[in-house]
Amino acid sequence: MEKAELRRSLLKRRQSMSLAEWKLHSDRICTYITTSPLFTQAKTILAYFSFKKEPDLSPLFADIYLEGEKNTQIKKRWGFPRCVGDSLCWHLYTSEDALQKSAYGIIEPHADAATINAAEVDLIIIPCVACDHQGYRLGYGGGYYDRLLSSPDWATKPTIGIVFDFAYLPQLPIEPWDQPLKNVCTQMGLTACGS
């Protein structure tokens, strides 16, 4: 199946999920993420705001997490993308910051919000239409994440692709410029790619 046809089919299936099912599966994904060492050890995390029934990660964005029995307060720094030309610019986000809708209808930070550079980032959580067992992702076709991850500054960063289980496939059609992710998380669990 060609990428465009597969994308249409999977987006249609995602949109057909009931709100209760979407919320339940999103919450399970958040649970798997928060118990992962990738997340617990990260201080600065790049993520996304849910769009068109992508898994909802908003429960992760609370400012304070409690760790263990000591109730040590740990703050995570969150970054969110803004499309600038054919690239993603990452901005620091706090719950007090205003957001806006992009030309694509995606929620994003304002251009004047503080930016985050690659050296500060410990983990990138990436939205996907689909992922395969090798870590290749199917996005919306703009190539934003492939361009980001092909840059030497970003290529070594830990990544987690986020999809519902029906979109976690054995193999996707790939192009030479497609960049594989290192991990995939569904409501069934978090898996290292290629394992």
JODACOR-V49638 format. One record per backbone hydrogen bond with DSSP energy under -1.0 kcal/mol. CO is the residue of the C=O (numbers start at 0). NH is the residue of the N-H. If there is no record, write none. Layout:
((CO & NH) (CO & NH))
This chain:
((1 & 5) (2 & 6) (3 & 7) (4 & 8) (5 & 9) (6 & 10) (7 & 11) (8 & 12) (9 & 13) (10 & 14) (11 & 15) (13 & 16) (17 & 21) (18 & 22) (19 & 23) (20 & 24) (21 & 25) (22 & 26) (23 & 27) (24 & 28) (25 & 29) (26 & 30) (27 & 31) (28 & 32) (29 & 33) (30 & 34) (32 & 35) (35 & 39) (36 & 40) (42 & 76) (43 & 121) (43 & 122) (44 & 78) (45 & 124) (56 & 59) (57 & 60) (64 & 73) (66 & 71) (71 & 66) (73 & 64) (76 & 44) (77 & 92) (78 & 46) (79 & 90) (81 & 88) (83 & 86) (86 & 83) (88 & 81) (89 & 115) (90 & 79) (93 & 96) (99 & 107) (101 & 104) (105 & 101) (107 & 99) (109 & 112) (113 & 91) (116 & 119) (117 & 120) (122 & 45) (123 & 159) (125 & 161) (129 & 137) (130 & 168) (131 & 134) (132 & 193) (134 & 180) (135 & 131) (137 & 128) (137 & 129) (142 & 146) (143 & 147) (144 & 148) (145 & 149) (147 & 150) (150 & 153) (150 & 154) (153 & 156) (157 & 123) (159 & 125) (160 & 184) (161 & 127) (163 & 166) (164 & 167) (166 & 130) (168 & 132) (174 & 177) (181 & 192) (182 & 160) (183 & 190) (184 & 162) (185 & 188) (188 & 185) (190 & 183) (191 & 194))
